[in-house]
Amino acid sequence: MMKLKFKQTGFSLVTTIFILVVLVMLGGYMTTLVQIQNQSIAQGVVTTRAGFIAQSGLEWGVVKALSSDSCESVDGEILTIDHFKVSLSCEGGYRVTEDTETYSIYKITSKSEWGNFGDMDYISRQTQAIVRGEG
């Protein structure tokens, strides 16, 4: 009886190259995903900081408006807090009389910005408060 031998040369080399190419592509894809996740987390942190800094600017504006009983000391003021640009605006100083009591009303707005408008990393948060001043 005669036995036939089949030579299978080169087949394992093709399979190995295919598996290596697939693994390299998967590794590149995973690296891209990790980078995107890191950028998202970093931007989330900066966004949270922008909100807190806008709140800090608002509190600063409220204190200034109430201590001077005027919007003039607040309106148009620009602060820099931890590399954020904080713009304050104030409306009001309206005198209100209820029964025998007279007081002032102020609407104060604080806007914090990171980066320049139109940039990929631009972040902006705004907050407002309506406060009652002394008579």
MORA-V870953 format. One record per backbone hydrogen bond with DSSP energy under -1.0 kcal/mol. CO is the residue of the C=O (numbers start at 0). NH is the residue of the N-H. E is the energy in kcal/mol with one decimal. If there is no record, write none. Layout:
# MORA-V870953
co->{CO:CO}
nh->{NH:NH}
e->{E:E}
This chain:
# MORA-V870953
co->{9:10:11:12:13:14:15:16:17:18:19:20:21:22:23:24:25:26:27:28:29:30:31:32:33:34:35:36:37:38:39:40:41:42:43:44:45:46:47:48:49:50:51:52:53:54:55:56:57:58:59:60:61:62:63:64:64:70:70:73:76:78:80:83:84:85:86:87:88:90:93:95:97:100:102:103:104:104:105:106:107:108:109:110:111:112:113:115:118:122:124:126:128:130}
nh->{13:14:15:16:17:18:19:20:21:22:23:24:25:26:27:28:29:30:31:32:33:34:35:36:37:38:39:40:41:42:43:44:45:46:47:48:49:50:51:52:53:54:55:56:57:58:59:60:61:62:63:64:65:66:67:68:69:73:74:76:87:85:83:80:112:78:110:75:108:106:104:102:100:97:95:132:92:93:130:90:128:88:126:86:124:84:122:118:121:113:111:109:107:105}
e->{-1.7:-2.0:-2.2:-2.3:-2.4:-2.5:-2.5:-2.4:-2.4:-2.5:-2.4:-2.3:-2.4:-2.4:-2.2:-2.3:-2.5:-2.1:-2.1:-2.3:-2.3:-2.1:-2.3:-2.4:-2.3:-2.2:-2.3:-2.4:-2.3:-2.4:-2.1:-2.0:-2.1:-2.3:-2.1:-2.3:-2.3:-1.7:-2.0:-2.6:-2.2:-1.9:-2.1:-2.5:-2.1:-2.3:-2.2:-2.4:-2.5:-2.3:-2.2:-2.6:-2.6:-2.3:-1.8:-1.2:-1.3:-1.6:-3.0:-2.2:-2.9:-3.1:-1.7:-2.2:-2.1:-3.1:-2.3:-1.8:-2.7:-2.9:-1.6:-2.4:-2.9:-3.0:-3.3:-3.2:-2.8:-1.4:-2.7:-2.4:-2.3:-2.2:-2.7:-2.7:-2.3:-2.3:-2.1:-2.3:-1.2:-2.8:-2.9:-2.9:-2.9:-2.4}
